[in-house]
Amino acid sequence: MATVVVISVDGQDGLWVADLDAGTVVPLPAPKAGGLKVVTDLRATGATVTKGVNVAVTVKSAEAAFSGHYDG
């Protein structure tokens, strides 16, 4: 199972790479070709692309997440 996730947040530019094993999140340079370039282009039109993720929610803070709250 993959432990690296490419993410973005609605209303913000750019992609991020979250390495769940290492506990790191770093910006991903804008892809110039390949599947992530297609995803980036789709995202620019307002599309949401999901593959292999079964839960994704936004929260106001880590404290809110640890308290069981998320933005509705």
Phi, psi and omega in degrees: 000139180293141175239019175237133183232135173263125185228161170210163181239132179308132179090356178239148178276156171090163177245156179231148175249118177255116176263104186292327178291317182278342182072034182238153173224124181226151177295144176258124176303148181304123180292140181261344181200169174090188184299321180290333174294318177299315179299316179298318179295318177297317180300323180296338178268001179100002180286152172249128181245125180228129176212121175076014179241130180250354173212130174207117179223155175263149177226156181287331181198166176297324179300318178298318180297314181294339177272357178090014182255148171214162181286130183274000000 
